[in-house]
């Protein structure tokens, strides 16, 4: 089943227009077999899920399902479904091999690339789609970057679960026990009892996972957050009221930030009560909370469960138990005054064991009520039945926003730290609009705008929106310090100015470009009106059409002659910055502008690939309008001219079946061609790429070296128009 039978979930809005990502060969791993041993984990104090009966409603027997798969594999439609037969997965549960397919930085003649992009992709089979979905899940694994030797035992199970959804054409359901309440230690660990910037980023990250699945599977996915707050709060000294308030604020935060694919469940949902469209109120919640807790323990704790035995014998339970003790040492640091170290240790161990018992009942209830859901976890584990993930994309050791405070560097990178350990000399505390402390931000004069009370809102996964703190205050764009905007865009592009006046005044718009740097003119002048020119000439540019565009950087085809090492060579005249204003934006979800960050590209590279694998690579480009200027041996990675950070330089291959205009063919000149697909995947990855909708009057500045960008197709006749200037 997709959700508990008692729930009646409101249908999600239609997904936004996304770039079409055709099926290509898998390059990082292939399914062979996976470990079938009984799950010995109780991470999150959990139990193994029982066999799912989710597919029984579909009416497919093994025999008939086998026939279905054979027909789907041949692209045959119109398959009938006999009634009252059971759906079972075709994927065997057997060991898997997640090894690297080919040596990096070596031409791989023996690797057969079944799809090179030159022709439209063939229709994908059910098995293809399932592999693509699980491939997305694998990118979010907690161990993915750090431990390439560990086999993912849950992969075969996830393939079987995903297949049930794909066969029925339903959104994939995932469940995540998380977001209980803020740590009891409000003095040194967290910034207050209510959600802050850490939770906001976490929700956006989870929404991104759902959208990433939607990029490869049209029905998409939903994540159901099952709060375990009531399972633990009473033994940690947190009130039921605080759990309620945290949960309600979290729900509102998800709504305010457009996290439409993130849903919430409570303990009552696991007990067969409360429909999702009839939310329980505070009074009822507080009255029933102790009953929910007791009933769940009574109903789902296995008879004779022995916490000591599980801690001693089961690896995941041991990991969870040790993790609990570590958290308790800081969570309860302000409790137990006067106790000796030995007494505190004994109390922490007893509390951790009680949490193991509670967690076992909670995990059993999830396994029985959400048996067909993809099981996500915030805890490191052996991953035999679930996916362990960091819910905040952070540098360093992984932590959760209810156990730590979020810390932003100027460049947007995130670390999680105990609040009291963040140095005031280098970081300032940022408050939200309600005056509550939200997160820490690295100090910089770039955030000092004399005469303007503005706020700087980092957006997921990259970029900064700058707007007046008071929405009723209107500052003229004429007075904005463009050199600070320029510097911020070098640190964390794109930078968006929203809520300012005079942003569509042509004279002011052009004058501010000269304030920002040296304007780079084109053959048509300094300013281009980017809109549909309604020109069907194949030699025209996709820029002035309604078509989707390839991922690229500006100026690649603006060619000039230069003497390089004594030889005349044709090179690109690449501007340093893009500068836009939105005259007429597209409707939401239409004609989106995508910005892919080099910094995040390399941060999220799937293991075993690293920056060192990419730095030696070079590539060639043939363009249908510039065959005489075939460009060769272009560096894939270049240092940023200001901060020297590595930047990806690339132009996405674009073939005639994708466009009626100019095409280009790309080849890795000194390495395996499988890199082309890895680069494409990473540039469109929701952890790397901002999918941005302009609003009328937005000013946007983006670093054209550190960022790649593109545009999705937009509806003809919408009048979408941006003005663009380049400067150095």
VOGU-3710 file (C-alpha; in Angstrom, 3 decimals, decimal comma):
1> xxxxxxxxxx> 0,000/0,000/0,000  1,161/3,514/-0,734  -0,169/5,083/2,447  -1,995/3,814/5,530  -5,540/2,917/4,583  -6,927/5,505/6,995  -5,253/8,383/5,171  -6,890/10,387/2,419  -4,081/12,414/0,902  -4,763/15,471/-1,203
11> xxxxxxxxxx> -3,454/14,984/-4,770  -0,236/16,865/-5,449  -0,105/19,640/-8,051  1,204/18,764/-11,477  4,967/18,713/-11,687  6,792/21,588/-13,305  8,275/21,348/-16,765  11,602/19,606/-16,376  14,433/19,071/-18,833  14,008/15,776/-20,672
21> xxxxxxxxxx> 16,692/13,409/-19,462  16,875/10,469/-21,889  17,787/6,982/-20,771  21,531/6,304/-21,056  23,806/3,499/-19,915  24,438/3,262/-16,183  28,068/4,071/-15,455  28,545/3,929/-11,709  27,090/0,581/-10,758  25,142/-2,363/-12,111
31> xxxxxxxxxx> 22,799/-4,682/-10,305  24,096/-8,197/-10,035  22,921/-9,701/-6,772  22,322/-8,522/-3,245  22,656/-9,931/0,237  19,546/-11,904/1,175  20,427/-12,391/4,809  17,897/-11,401/7,451  18,295/-7,749/8,432  20,111/-7,614/11,753
41> xxxxxxxxxx> 19,552/-3,890/12,156  17,556/-1,880/14,577  18,913/1,492/13,488  16,456/4,054/14,662  15,810/1,016/16,866  14,023/-0,552/13,950  12,992/-3,975/12,823  13,067/-5,567/9,397  10,000/-4,856/7,310  7,740/-7,853/6,803
51> xxxxxxxxxx> 7,036/-8,982/3,249  4,949/-6,311/1,548  1,432/-7,078/0,456  1,199/-3,719/-1,247  0,732/-5,159/-4,695  -2,249/-7,374/-3,938  -4,666/-4,735/-5,209  -3,136/-4,805/-8,676  -4,394/-8,310/-9,430  -1,237/-9,702/-11,082
61> xxxxxxxxxx> 0,044/-13,207/-10,514  3,686/-14,232/-10,963  2,839/-15,867/-14,267  0,878/-12,937/-15,604  3,386/-10,373/-14,310  6,161/-12,209/-16,122  4,193/-11,852/-19,337  3,617/-8,180/-18,588  7,324/-7,582/-18,181  8,167/-9,362/-21,407
71> xxxxxxxxxx> 5,672/-7,225/-23,291  6,878/-4,020/-21,626  10,462/-4,908/-22,471  9,381/-5,128/-26,127  7,497/-1,845/-25,929  4,062/-3,468/-26,314  1,086/-1,609/-24,812  -2,427/-2,568/-23,935  -1,710/-5,184/-21,280  -4,780/-6,366/-19,431
81> xxxxxxxxxx> -4,762/-7,122/-15,716  -6,752/-10,112/-14,461  -8,555/-9,530/-11,181  -7,585/-10,974/-7,811  -4,056/-12,033/-8,703  -1,041/-10,960/-6,708  1,808/-8,683/-7,813  5,276/-9,895/-6,920  8,649/-8,330/-7,808  10,875/-9,816/-10,465
91> xxxxxxxxxx> 14,140/-8,650/-8,922  15,881/-11,400/-6,959  17,291/-10,551/-3,560  20,929/-11,448/-4,102  24,489/-9,922/-3,647  25,270/-6,838/-5,666  28,373/-5,330/-7,130  28,756/-1,571/-6,805  32,191/-1,491/-8,376  33,478/1,196/-10,690
101> xxxxxxxxxx> 32,913/0,213/-14,330  36,069/1,566/-15,892  39,372/3,139/-14,948  39,152/6,890/-14,744  41,159/9,023/-17,174  41,807/6,169/-19,570  40,170/5,687/-22,961  37,882/2,700/-22,556  37,477/1,024/-25,924  35,936/-2,058/-24,325
111> xxxxxxxxxx> 33,050/-0,092/-22,792  30,031/-0,322/-25,078  27,981/2,873/-24,936  24,532/1,753/-26,046  23,187/5,291/-26,343  25,286/8,183/-27,671  22,529/10,789/-27,910  22,652/11,202/-31,662  19,243/9,599/-32,120  16,118/9,856/-29,966
121> xxxxxxxxxx> 16,298/7,396/-27,055  14,289/4,232/-27,330  11,356/3,837/-24,902  12,519/2,678/-21,493  11,352/-0,605/-20,020  10,028/-0,996/-16,483  13,416/-2,379/-15,473  15,149/0,688/-16,979  12,918/3,075/-15,049  13,381/1,184/-11,795
131> xxxxxxxxxx> 17,160/1,265/-12,214  17,017/5,007/-12,884  14,961/5,657/-9,747  17,214/3,572/-7,504  20,205/5,251/-9,127  18,849/8,600/-7,928  18,374/7,174/-4,423  21,954/5,907/-4,446  23,275/9,429/-5,009  21,768/10,503/-1,678
141> xxxxxxxxxx> 23,328/7,684/0,364  25,244/8,756/3,453  28,128/6,377/2,683  28,254/7,122/-1,027  31,215/9,498/-0,855  32,993/7,931/2,086  32,935/4,172/1,728  33,028/2,708/-1,758  33,651/-0,812/-0,491  30,395/-1,188/1,431
151> xxxxxxxxxx> 27,729/-3,089/-0,472  24,248/-1,631/-0,439  22,189/-4,566/0,728  18,901/-2,696/0,343  19,345/-2,088/-3,382  17,615/-5,261/-4,555  14,802/-4,688/-2,072  14,356/-1,114/-3,304  14,264/-2,255/-6,927  11,444/-4,644/-6,043
161> xxxxxxxxxx> 9,548/-1,959/-4,117  10,003/0,631/-6,846  8,826/-1,810/-9,498  5,431/-2,100/-7,833  4,926/1,637/-8,145  6,214/1,801/-11,722  4,012/-1,053/-12,946  0,990/0,766/-11,515  2,161/4,197/-12,690  2,044/5,617/-9,143
171> xxxxxxxxxx> 4,278/8,061/-7,313  6,986/6,326/-5,270  6,383/6,593/-1,513  9,255/6,975/0,947  9,074/7,219/4,731  11,539/8,933/7,058  11,348/8,807/10,865  12,750/12,218/11,793  12,116/15,761/13,068  11,101/14,829/16,646
181> xxxxxxxxxx> 11,775/18,101/18,529  14,747/20,355/19,194  17,380/19,088/21,639  16,565/19,627/25,335  19,864/21,522/25,536  18,826/24,994/24,358  21,895/26,538/26,007  24,806/25,145/24,005  23,398/22,926/21,210  20,466/24,528/19,370
191> xxxxxxxxxx> 18,912/27,942/18,779  15,567/27,644/20,524  12,704/25,150/20,418  11,202/25,950/16,985  12,477/25,086/13,486  15,074/27,376/11,916  17,224/27,572/8,812  18,564/24,054/9,344  15,088/22,534/9,092  14,297/24,739/6,089
201> xxxxxxxxxx> 17,341/23,450/4,197  16,542/19,863/5,221  12,981/20,101/3,889  14,230/21,614/0,616  16,798/18,811/0,339  14,093/16,164/0,782  11,856/17,943/-1,730  14,807/17,905/-4,126  15,083/14,124/-3,779  11,412/13,759/-4,759
211> xxxxxxxxxx> 11,862/16,092/-7,733  15,006/14,220/-8,801  12,971/11,015/-8,970  10,382/12,984/-10,945  13,107/13,887/-13,441  13,488/10,196/-14,386  9,950/8,971/-13,622  7,027/11,235/-14,458  4,703/10,297/-11,539  7,521/11,348/-9,197
221> xxxxxxxxxx> 7,735/10,593/-5,489  6,575/11,688/-2,041  8,360/11,543/1,296  6,320/10,914/4,446  8,018/12,288/7,545  6,918/10,256/10,547  7,729/12,249/13,665  9,050/10,118/16,498  8,896/12,995/18,985  6,275/11,458/21,258
231> xxxxxxxxxx> 8,288/8,238/21,494  11,189/9,918/23,287  10,245/13,349/24,618  8,969/12,259/28,037  12,215/10,445/28,893  14,307/13,456/27,778  12,367/16,108/29,647  10,646/17,685/26,646  6,942/18,491/26,968  4,228/17,187/24,646
241> xxxxxxxxxx> 3,352/20,829/23,919  6,857/21,501/22,609  6,616/18,461/20,333  3,270/19,745/18,997  4,559/23,279/18,395  7,697/22,044/16,637  5,643/19,782/14,358  3,122/22,474/13,486  5,843/25,017/12,696  7,588/22,429/10,527
251> xxxxxxxxxx> 4,416/21,806/8,516  3,976/25,521/7,930  7,616/25,848/6,899  7,200/23,092/4,299  4,135/24,838/2,914  5,804/28,272/2,832  8,820/26,876/0,955  6,860/24,967/-1,668  7,805/21,498/-0,423  4,696/19,956/-1,973
261> xxxxxxxxxx> 6,080/16,420/-2,039  6,928/16,334/1,676  4,036/15,008/3,752  3,737/14,453/7,508  2,418/11,600/9,657  1,976/11,347/13,420  1,830/8,410/15,834  -1,945/8,499/15,538  -1,620/7,599/11,840  0,226/4,433/12,808
271> xxxxxxxxxx> -2,608/3,543/15,167  -5,368/3,859/12,584  -6,642/7,319/13,512  -6,805/10,876/12,130  -7,373/11,388/8,460  -4,809/13,647/6,843  -7,526/16,054/5,709  -8,901/16,336/9,269  -5,887/17,522/11,316  -5,985/16,989/15,040
281> xxxxxxxxxx> -5,941/20,221/17,076  -3,631/21,161/19,942  -6,092/20,399/22,730  -6,914/16,946/21,376  -3,244/16,241/20,715  -2,109/17,086/24,253  -4,926/15,071/25,773  -4,245/12,015/23,626  -0,420/12,124/23,414  0,240/9,806/26,422
291> xxxxxxxxxx> -2,397/7,402/25,099  -0,783/7,346/21,629  2,590/6,554/23,175  1,307/3,781/25,455  -0,883/2,224/22,775  1,918/2,094/20,225  4,244/0,410/22,736  1,559/-2,085/23,706  0,606/-2,908/20,156  4,004/-3,022/18,417
301> xxxxxxxxxx> 6,768/-3,901/20,908  7,660/-7,549/20,197  6,958/-9,838/23,124  10,066/-10,564/25,157  12,177/-7,913/23,401  15,539/-7,678/25,173  17,418/-4,418/24,488  20,675/-5,714/25,993  20,653/-8,763/23,738  19,980/-6,698/20,596
311> xxxxxxxxxx> 22,690/-4,185/21,476  25,183/-7,023/21,982  24,333/-9,028/18,861  22,968/-6,690/16,176  25,332/-4,292/14,434  22,811/-1,570/13,637  21,379/-1,612/17,144  24,894/-1,218/18,505  25,503/1,770/16,207  22,229/3,378/17,255
321> xxxxxxxxxx> 22,837/2,747/20,957  26,291/4,327/20,819  24,863/7,251/18,882  22,154/7,760/21,491  24,718/7,869/24,304  26,797/10,405/22,411  23,757/12,649/21,883  22,614/12,244/25,492  25,957/13,462/26,804  25,183/16,862/25,274
331> xxxxxxxxxx> 21,363/16,783/25,216  21,222/16,224/28,988  24,326/18,250/29,826  22,249/20,740/31,812  20,524/17,995/33,798  21,885/15,792/36,584  23,625/18,508/38,576  25,704/17,016/41,360  25,989/13,554/39,836  29,388/11,919/39,446
341> xxxxxxxxxx> 30,736/10,903/36,050  29,960/7,282/36,841  26,375/8,159/37,793  25,904/10,212/34,630  27,300/7,404/32,491  24,905/4,942/34,100  21,956/7,293/33,542  22,851/7,878/29,895  23,128/4,140/29,264  19,783/3,435/30,939
351> xxxxxxxxxx> 18,113/6,225/28,937  19,667/4,995/25,686  18,340/1,469/26,326  14,891/2,874/26,997  15,132/4,708/23,673  16,114/1,443/21,967  12,969/-0,203/23,354  10,742/2,702/22,288  12,420/2,829/18,898  11,863/-0,880/18,333
361> xxxxxxxxxx> 8,114/-0,479/18,785  8,101/2,631/16,606  10,069/0,962/13,790  7,832/-2,118/13,941  4,767/0,092/13,524  6,322/1,709/10,457  7,315/-1,650/8,989  3,772/-2,952/9,344  1,866/0,172/8,312  4,212/1,472/5,613
371> xxxxxxxxxx> 5,602/-1,839/4,417  5,897/-0,863/0,754  7,569/2,491/1,391  11,233/3,059/0,585  12,688/3,328/4,079  14,962/6,314/4,671  17,020/6,881/7,811  19,046/9,714/9,325  21,363/7,228/11,067  24,411/5,478/9,673
381> xxxxxxxxxx> 23,647/1,779/9,313  24,556/-1,416/7,489  21,896/-0,381/4,916  20,457/-3,842/4,434  16,864/-2,621/4,424  17,057/1,133/4,050  18,881/4,171/2,764  20,917/6,155/5,283  21,149/9,802/4,247  22,221/13,199/5,499
391> xxxxxxxxxx> 19,131/15,382/5,446  21,258/18,529/5,303  23,901/18,685/2,511  26,796/19,696/4,733  30,565/19,653/4,890  32,271/17,626/7,609  30,544/15,327/10,040  26,837/14,796/9,422  24,385/16,169/11,962  20,681/17,009/12,092
401> xxxxxxxxxx> 19,081/20,444/12,537  17,428/19,399/15,801  20,813/18,556/17,333  22,886/21,457/15,985  22,782/24,934/14,462  23,298/25,614/10,772  26,394/27,663/9,901  26,750/29,345/6,486  29,999/30,496/4,929  29,854/33,462/2,566
411> xxxxxxxxxx> 30,157/31,013/-0,339  26,991/29,250/0,828  28,667/26,076/2,091  27,021/24,561/5,155  28,358/23,047/8,342  26,353/21,980/11,381  27,733/22,895/14,785  26,674/23,181/18,410  25,507/26,762/18,823  27,896/27,594/21,666
421> xxxxxxxxxx> 30,931/26,505/19,631  30,385/28,979/16,769  32,877/31,851/17,272  31,214/35,278/17,498  34,348/36,921/16,144  33,920/35,312/12,729  30,174/34,629/12,587  27,010/36,565/13,332  23,675/35,213/14,516  20,903/35,726/11,958
431> xxxxxxxxxx> 17,284/36,127/13,064  14,148/35,326/11,090  11,320/37,786/10,431  9,631/36,780/13,692  12,771/37,756/15,583  13,807/34,186/16,416  17,453/33,086/16,049  17,722/31,032/12,867  21,350/30,317/11,903  24,929/31,613/11,917
441> xxxxxxxxxx> 26,500/33,397/8,958  30,145/34,142/8,293  30,877/37,828/8,829  31,653/39,901/5,736  31,459/43,511/4,663  29,561/42,268/1,612  26,480/42,079/3,838  26,821/45,705/4,922  24,624/47,906/2,705  24,579/51,444/4,146
451> xxxxxxxxxx> 21,232/53,183/3,804  19,397/49,935/3,075  17,896/47,523/5,585  18,001/44,359/3,480  18,086/40,647/4,198  20,237/38,032/2,484  18,433/34,733/2,034  20,529/31,787/0,854  18,392/29,541/-1,328  18,636/25,793/-1,983
461> xxxxxxxxxx> 20,852/24,520/-3,435  22,722/27,653/-4,511  22,232/31,399/-4,712  21,266/34,409/-2,590  18,080/36,476/-2,737  18,532/40,053/-1,489  15,389/41,979/-0,632  14,188/44,773/1,691  13,634/43,419/5,197  10,340/45,310/5,338
471> xxxxxxxxxx> 8,268/44,303/2,272  6,615/47,725/2,352  9,962/49,492/1,927  11,041/50,106/-1,660  14,660/50,926/-2,424  15,686/52,080/-5,891  17,946/49,742/-7,822  19,821/52,899/-8,828  21,331/53,019/-5,302  22,490/49,384/-5,100
481> xxxxxxxxxx> 26,246/48,830/-4,624  26,932/46,686/-7,713  30,513/45,835/-6,757  29,181/44,047/-3,684  26,620/42,238/-5,830  29,445/41,219/-8,149  31,587/39,922/-5,263  28,680/38,003/-3,741  27,974/36,380/-7,108  31,592/35,184/-7,239
491> xxxxxxxxxx> 31,042/33,568/-3,851  27,541/32,084/-4,296  25,778/32,554/-7,627  23,254/33,520/-8,698  22,522/36,698/-6,730  18,921/37,894/-7,120  17,693/41,369/-6,182  13,960/41,182/-5,522  11,584/43,895/-4,365  13,599/46,870/-5,632
501> xxxxxxxxxx> 12,213/49,652/-7,852  13,518/50,887/-11,237  14,799/47,448/-12,224  13,162/47,568/-15,669  14,248/51,117/-16,450  16,529/50,649/-19,473  18,793/53,600/-18,687  19,316/52,522/-15,065  19,722/48,862/-16,030  22,485/49,663/-18,524
511> xxxxxxxxxx> 24,182/52,196/-16,228  24,392/49,699/-13,365  26,199/47,248/-15,666  29,021/49,783/-15,970  29,013/50,139/-12,168  29,547/46,378/-11,882  32,475/46,065/-14,285  33,646/46,467/-17,865  30,738/45,815/-20,191  31,434/43,287/-22,965
521> xxxxxxxxxx> 29,608/44,304/-26,171  28,301/41,898/-28,814  27,612/42,435/-32,494  24,114/43,685/-31,608  25,325/46,074/-28,873  25,561/45,692/-25,094  22,003/44,622/-24,255  20,090/41,685/-25,686  16,365/41,170/-25,365  16,085/37,433/-24,736
531> xxxxxxxxxx> 12,660/36,461/-26,054  11,025/34,384/-28,746  11,989/35,926/-32,096  9,639/33,521/-33,899  12,377/32,859/-36,432  12,203/29,309/-37,889  15,553/29,656/-39,700  17,675/26,614/-38,696  20,684/28,932/-38,483  18,958/31,060/-35,839
541> xxxxxxxxxx> 19,792/30,713/-32,154  17,888/28,663/-29,581  18,409/31,619/-27,223  15,708/33,575/-29,061  13,312/30,643/-29,400  10,948/28,848/-27,036  13,015/25,651/-27,095  14,916/24,159/-24,207  18,636/24,846/-24,384  21,722/22,732/-23,634
551> xxxxxxxxxx> 23,667/23,308/-20,435  26,457/25,762/-21,295  28,352/28,889/-20,371  27,932/32,164/-22,261  30,461/33,281/-24,844  31,548/29,806/-25,893  30,702/30,524/-29,553  31,780/34,193/-29,446  35,091/33,484/-31,169  38,186/35,585/-31,650
561> xxxxxxxxxx> 41,745/35,054/-32,940  44,593/35,020/-30,427  48,278/34,112/-30,523  48,798/31,165/-28,160  52,391/29,927/-27,796  53,319/31,670/-31,025  50,442/30,114/-32,968  47,235/31,855/-34,041  44,270/30,067/-32,526  40,514/30,613/-32,412
571> xxxxxxxxxx> 39,364/30,991/-28,819  36,113/31,844/-27,030  35,623/35,379/-25,753  33,925/34,359/-22,509  32,476/37,135/-20,325  32,917/36,901/-16,561  29,349/37,711/-15,521  25,769/37,495/-16,733  23,377/40,261/-15,730  19,600/40,005/-16,248
581> xxxxxxxxxx> 16,380/41,789/-15,498  12,986/40,126/-15,904  10,699/42,244/-18,095  8,047/39,558/-18,565  8,658/36,267/-16,730  7,140/32,926/-17,656  4,343/31,402/-15,597  5,641/29,295/-12,669  7,278/26,088/-13,889  7,534/27,338/-17,491
591> xxxxxxxxxx> 10,762/28,576/-19,047  12,818/28,001/-15,914  16,456/29,132/-15,837  18,801/26,521/-14,396  22,115/27,362/-12,710  24,563/24,546/-11,886  27,290/25,285/-9,323  30,828/24,011/-9,897  31,421/24,001/-6,146  28,421/21,705/-5,569
601> xxxxxxxxxx> 29,240/19,647/-8,676  32,522/18,529/-7,133  31,123/18,314/-3,590  28,492/15,788/-4,653  30,454/13,711/-7,158  29,511/10,051/-6,629  32,295/7,856/-5,316  34,724/6,710/-6,515  35,008/9,795/-8,763  36,915/12,810/-7,437
611> xxxxxxxxxx> 38,109/16,194/-8,647  41,481/14,607/-9,415  39,809/12,381/-12,026  38,335/15,393/-13,831  41,254/17,833/-13,786  43,319/16,183/-16,576  40,367/15,725/-18,944  39,930/17,688/-22,164  37,093/17,803/-24,663  36,329/18,694/-28,280
621> xxxxxxxxxx> 33,295/20,412/-29,771  31,929/20,380/-33,315  29,117/22,862/-33,935  26,825/22,735/-36,954  27,198/26,462/-37,584  30,932/26,584/-36,916  32,436/23,458/-38,447  35,401/25,484/-39,620  36,058/26,403/-36,005  36,045/22,911/-34,566
631> xxxxxxxxxx> 37,353/23,493/-31,022  39,724/20,944/-29,560  41,504/20,102/-26,315  39,343/22,345/-24,160  40,032/21,953/-20,418  37,168/20,381/-18,496  38,257/22,041/-15,233  39,722/25,528/-14,902  40,662/27,596/-11,829  38,373/30,499/-10,981
641> xxxxxxxxxx> 40,127/33,772/-11,860  39,478/35,276/-8,413  39,248/32,535/-5,774  41,091/29,785/-7,727  38,427/27,197/-6,944  37,924/24,501/-9,628  35,221/25,312/-12,179  33,598/22,951/-14,668  33,727/24,083/-18,319  31,370/22,209/-20,619
651> xxxxxxxxxx> 28,800/22,428/-23,366  26,100/19,769/-23,291  25,876/17,672/-26,483  22,821/18,786/-28,473  21,561/16,796/-31,437  19,122/17,436/-34,267  16,329/15,386/-32,699  16,431/17,839/-29,751  16,277/21,086/-31,732  15,357/22,668/-35,054
661> xxxxxxxxxx> 18,356/24,976/-34,725  22,118/24,534/-34,448  23,551/21,323/-33,032  26,843/20,364/-31,465  28,763/17,160/-30,931  30,984/16,750/-27,860  33,743/14,221/-27,264  36,110/13,617/-24,360  39,436/13,748/-26,164  41,664/12,008/-23,605
671> xxxxxxxxxx> 39,341/9,850/-21,514  36,356/7,545/-21,478  33,166/8,805/-23,128  31,165/7,667/-20,080  32,174/10,960/-18,480  29,722/12,781/-20,749  26,763/11,134/-19,069  28,191/11,574/-15,579  28,671/15,290/-16,272  25,105/15,604/-17,567
681> xxxxxxxxxx> 23,700/13,837/-14,519  25,622/16,022/-12,108  24,836/19,322/-13,827  21,098/18,632/-13,573  21,355/17,086/-10,084  18,914/18,805/-7,707  21,691/19,148/-5,095  23,840/21,015/-7,633  21,424/22,880/-9,871  19,007/25,691/-8,976
691> xxxxxxxxxx> 15,752/25,475/-10,954  14,809/29,149/-10,958  11,656/31,021/-11,941  12,113/34,734/-12,520  9,593/37,134/-11,029  8,818/40,426/-12,745  11,509/42,999/-11,995  14,073/40,521/-10,648  17,691/41,507/-11,168  20,028/38,497/-11,424
701> xxxxxxxxxx> 23,823/38,419/-11,562  25,625/35,106/-12,116  29,306/34,218/-12,314  29,780/32,858/-15,837  32,905/30,924/-14,844  31,814/29,123/-11,678  28,297/28,436/-12,973  26,812/26,550/-15,898  23,287/27,409/-16,981  20,430/26,558/-19,320
711> xxxxxxxxxx> 16,730/27,152/-19,838  13,752/24,825/-20,050  11,271/25,213/-22,902  8,481/27,728/-22,470  5,012/28,076/-23,928  4,807/30,149/-27,125  2,787/33,310/-26,728  3,557/33,855/-23,033  5,705/36,879/-23,899  8,666/35,773/-21,790
721> xxxxxxxx> 11,348/38,451/-22,045  14,607/39,026/-20,187  17,207/41,722/-20,786  20,800/40,519/-20,615  24,175/42,254/-20,458  27,607/40,711/-19,972  30,429/42,363/-18,069  33,970/41,594/-16,948
//
